C-alpha cells in the first residue's frame, strides 16, 4: 500500500466499513484493498482486487460503489477514484462508478438498481441470522436455557464482536436495537420465542454454514491466487 499518513489511515478506516455482501466481512480484512494512494491535495486512488476475476459483477459493483461512498464522506478528501482491477467486468464497473452511476449504468438492461438494494438487504438479513446463531450457541453452551437466551436484551451482549455487528445490521435494516430490545430476532424483526428457539437455531445454522462455506472458498482463492492468508472470523471473533 502506498499512502501518506495520517490521511491514509483515515481512508483505510473508512474502507473497513465496506463489507463483502455475501461473506459479511470487511474488504480490508479480506485483503481486497490492493493499494491506496493519497495525493498532496487530497485526491485518493484506491485499487480493489477480488479473489478471482470471475466474482459476481453485482457483488463486485456493490463493494466498489461502497468504497467510493465511504471515502468521499471524509472531509479532507477531494477527488476519489476507485479501480476494480483484474475482473472480467472491471472496465464497465469502473466507468459507471467514475460517472457516479448505479449498476444499471454499468450494465444497461441487465437489472435495476432497486434489485441490488434488495440483494444487499437479503444478505444483511442472512448475516444477522448467522451472527445471532453464534451468539445463541455460545450462551447455550455456557448452560443458559432457551428461556434465558430469549430473555436476553441487546444491552446484555453489547460487548461481544458478533453482537456489535448485529447491532449495526439491525440499525441498517430498521430493526430495533435499543438497550432493552430483544437480543435475538427473526429477519422480520420479531423476537424469537423460547419455544421456537431450537427450531430457529437449526435454520440459522444452515444460513451460517452457507456463509462460512463461501467464506472458506474465498479465503482459499485468496491464498492460491493472491498469496493472502486470512484467518477464519469464527476463530477470531468468538
C-alpha positions as CSV (number, residue, x, y, z in Angstrom):
1,X,0.0,0.0,0.0
2,X,1.4,3.4,-1.0
3,X,-0.1,6.2,1.0
4,X,0.7,9.2,3.3
5,X,-0.3,9.1,7.0
6,X,-2.4,10.2,8.7
7,X,-4.9,10.7,5.9
8,X,-4.2,7.3,4.5
9,X,-5.1,5.7,7.9
10,X,-8.4,7.6,7.8
11,X,-9.1,6.2,4.3
12,X,-8.3,2.7,5.4
13,X,-10.5,3.1,8.4
14,X,-13.3,4.2,6.1
15,X,-12.7,1.2,3.8
16,X,-13.0,-1.1,6.8
17,X,-16.7,-0.1,6.9
18,X,-17.2,-1.8,3.5
19,X,-18.3,-5.4,3.8
20,X,-18.3,-8.2,1.2
21,X,-22.2,-8.5,1.0
22,X,-22.0,-12.3,0.6
23,X,-19.5,-13.0,3.4
24,X,-20.2,-10.2,5.8
25,X,-16.5,-9.5,6.3
26,X,-14.7,-6.1,5.8
27,X,-12.9,-5.8,2.5
28,X,-9.8,-4.6,4.3
29,X,-9.7,-7.8,6.4
30,X,-10.3,-9.9,3.3
31,X,-7.3,-8.4,1.5
32,X,-9.4,-6.8,-1.3
33,X,-7.7,-3.4,-1.0
34,X,-4.6,-3.7,-3.2
35,X,-3.4,-0.1,-2.9
36,X,-4.4,3.2,-1.5
37,X,-2.7,6.4,-2.7
38,X,-3.3,9.8,-1.2
39,X,-2.1,12.9,-3.2
40,X,-0.9,16.1,-1.6
41,X,-4.1,17.9,-2.5
42,X,-6.4,15.3,-1.0
43,X,-7.1,13.2,-4.1
44,X,-7.5,9.5,-3.2
45,X,-7.0,6.5,-5.5
46,X,-8.0,3.0,-4.3
47,X,-7.4,-0.2,-6.2
48,X,-9.5,-3.2,-5.3
49,X,-8.9,-6.8,-6.4
50,X,-11.3,-9.6,-5.6
51,X,-10.3,-13.3,-5.1
52,X,-10.8,-14.2,-8.8
53,X,-11.7,-12.3,-12.0
54,X,-15.0,-14.2,-12.1
55,X,-16.5,-12.8,-8.9
56,X,-20.2,-12.0,-9.4
57,X,-20.5,-8.5,-11.0
58,X,-23.3,-7.4,-8.7
59,X,-21.2,-8.1,-5.6
60,X,-18.2,-6.5,-7.2
61,X,-20.1,-3.4,-8.0
62,X,-21.6,-3.1,-4.5
63,X,-18.1,-3.2,-2.9
64,X,-16.6,-0.8,-5.4
65,X,-19.5,1.7,-5.0
66,X,-19.5,1.4,-1.2
67,X,-15.7,2.0,-1.2
68,X,-16.2,5.3,-3.2
69,X,-19.1,6.3,-0.9
70,X,-17.3,5.9,2.4
71,X,-14.1,7.6,1.2
72,X,-16.0,10.5,-0.2
73,X,-17.5,11.1,3.2
74,X,-14.1,12.1,4.7
75,X,-13.9,15.9,4.9
76,X,-10.3,16.1,3.9
77,X,-10.8,14.1,0.7
78,X,-11.2,15.9,-2.6
79,X,-11.4,13.5,-5.6
80,X,-11.9,9.8,-5.2
81,X,-11.0,7.2,-7.8
82,X,-11.9,3.5,-7.2
83,X,-10.5,1.0,-9.6
84,X,-11.5,-2.6,-9.7
85,X,-8.7,-4.5,-11.3
86,X,-8.3,-8.0,-12.8
87,X,-12.1,-8.5,-13.1
88,X,-13.9,-9.5,-16.2
89,X,-16.4,-6.7,-15.9
90,X,-14.0,-4.2,-14.3
91,X,-14.0,-1.8,-17.2
92,X,-17.8,-1.4,-17.1
93,X,-17.9,-1.1,-13.3
94,X,-15.0,1.4,-13.1
95,X,-16.6,3.6,-15.8
96,X,-20.0,3.6,-14.1
97,X,-18.7,4.3,-10.7
98,X,-16.4,7.1,-12.1
99,X,-19.5,8.7,-13.5
100,X,-21.4,8.3,-10.2
101,X,-23.9,5.9,-11.8
102,X,-25.5,2.8,-10.4
103,X,-25.4,-0.8,-11.5
104,X,-27.7,-0.1,-14.5
105,X,-25.2,2.4,-15.7
106,X,-22.6,-0.3,-15.9
107,X,-24.8,-3.0,-17.4
108,X,-27.8,-1.3,-19.2
109,X,-30.8,-3.6,-19.4
110,X,-29.3,-6.2,-17.1
111,X,-31.1,-5.3,-13.8
112,X,-32.4,-2.3,-12.0
113,X,-30.5,-0.7,-9.1
114,X,-33.5,-1.5,-6.9
115,X,-32.7,-5.1,-7.4
116,X,-29.2,-4.5,-5.9
117,X,-30.8,-2.8,-2.9
118,X,-33.0,-5.8,-2.4
119,X,-30.0,-8.1,-2.8
120,X,-28.0,-6.1,-0.3
121,X,-30.9,-6.3,2.2
122,X,-31.3,-10.0,1.7
123,X,-27.6,-10.7,2.6
124,X,-27.7,-8.3,5.5
125,X,-30.6,-10.3,7.0
126,X,-28.7,-13.6,6.3
127,X,-25.6,-12.1,8.1
128,X,-27.8,-11.1,11.0
129,X,-29.2,-14.6,11.4
130,X,-25.7,-16.2,11.1
131,X,-24.1,-13.9,13.7
132,X,-27.0,-14.3,16.1
133,X,-26.7,-18.1,15.8
134,X,-23.1,-17.9,17.0
135,X,-24.1,-15.8,20.0
136,X,-27.0,-18.1,20.8
137,X,-24.8,-21.2,20.6
138,X,-22.3,-19.6,23.0
139,X,-25.0,-18.9,25.5
140,X,-26.5,-22.4,25.3
141,X,-23.0,-24.0,25.6
142,X,-22.4,-21.9,28.8
143,X,-25.6,-23.5,30.3
144,X,-28.3,-21.0,29.5
145,X,-31.8,-22.3,28.9
146,X,-33.9,-21.3,25.9
147,X,-36.0,-19.1,28.2
148,X,-32.8,-17.3,29.5
149,X,-31.5,-16.9,26.0
150,X,-34.6,-15.3,24.6
151,X,-34.9,-13.1,27.6
152,X,-31.5,-11.5,26.8
153,X,-31.6,-7.9,25.8
154,X,-29.3,-6.1,23.4
155,X,-27.5,-4.5,26.3
156,X,-26.6,-7.9,27.7
157,X,-24.5,-8.8,24.7
158,X,-23.2,-5.5,23.5
159,X,-19.5,-6.2,24.4
160,X,-19.2,-9.1,22.0
161,X,-17.9,-8.6,18.5
162,X,-20.7,-10.5,16.8
163,X,-23.2,-8.5,18.9
164,X,-21.7,-5.2,17.8
165,X,-22.0,-6.3,14.2
166,X,-25.6,-7.4,14.8
167,X,-26.5,-4.0,16.2
168,X,-25.1,-2.3,13.1
169,X,-27.0,-4.7,10.8
170,X,-30.2,-4.2,12.8
171,X,-29.9,-0.4,12.5
172,X,-29.3,-0.6,8.7
173,X,-32.3,-2.9,8.4
174,X,-34.6,-0.7,10.5
175,X,-34.8,-3.3,13.3
176,X,-35.0,-2.0,16.9
177,X,-31.6,-2.1,18.6
178,X,-32.1,-0.1,21.8
179,X,-30.5,-1.5,25.0
180,X,-33.8,-3.1,26.2
181,X,-34.7,-4.6,22.7
182,X,-34.7,-8.4,22.4
183,X,-31.2,-9.7,21.6
184,X,-32.4,-12.4,19.3
185,X,-34.9,-11.6,16.5
186,X,-36.2,-13.1,13.3
187,X,-35.2,-11.5,10.0
188,X,-38.5,-9.6,10.2
189,X,-37.5,-8.1,13.5
190,X,-39.9,-10.1,15.6
191,X,-38.3,-11.6,18.8
192,X,-37.5,-15.3,18.8
193,X,-39.8,-17.1,21.3
194,X,-38.3,-19.6,23.8
195,X,-40.4,-22.4,22.4
196,X,-39.2,-21.7,18.9
197,X,-35.5,-21.2,19.7
198,X,-34.3,-24.7,18.9
199,X,-36.1,-24.8,15.6
200,X,-34.9,-21.3,14.7
201,X,-31.3,-22.2,15.6
202,X,-31.4,-25.2,13.3
203,X,-32.3,-23.0,10.4
204,X,-29.9,-20.3,11.5
205,X,-27.0,-22.8,11.5
206,X,-27.8,-23.7,7.9
207,X,-27.6,-20.0,6.9
208,X,-24.4,-19.6,8.8
209,X,-22.9,-22.7,7.2
210,X,-23.6,-21.3,3.8
211,X,-21.8,-18.1,4.6
212,X,-18.9,-19.9,6.2
213,X,-18.5,-22.3,3.3
214,X,-18.5,-19.3,0.9
215,X,-16.0,-17.6,3.2
216,X,-13.8,-20.6,3.2
217,X,-13.8,-20.8,-0.6
218,X,-13.0,-17.1,-0.7
219,X,-10.1,-17.5,1.7
220,X,-8.7,-20.4,-0.3
221,X,-8.9,-18.5,-3.5
222,X,-7.1,-15.5,-1.9
223,X,-4.4,-17.8,-0.7
224,X,-4.0,-19.6,-4.1
225,X,-4.4,-16.7,-6.5
226,X,-3.3,-13.7,-4.4
227,X,-1.0,-15.2,-1.8
228,X,-3.0,-13.6,1.0
229,X,-3.7,-15.5,4.2
230,X,-7.0,-14.6,6.0
231,X,-8.0,-16.0,9.4
232,X,-11.4,-17.6,9.9
233,X,-13.6,-15.0,11.6
234,X,-15.3,-17.6,13.7
235,X,-11.9,-18.3,15.3
236,X,-11.0,-14.7,15.6
237,X,-14.2,-13.1,16.8
238,X,-15.6,-15.6,19.3
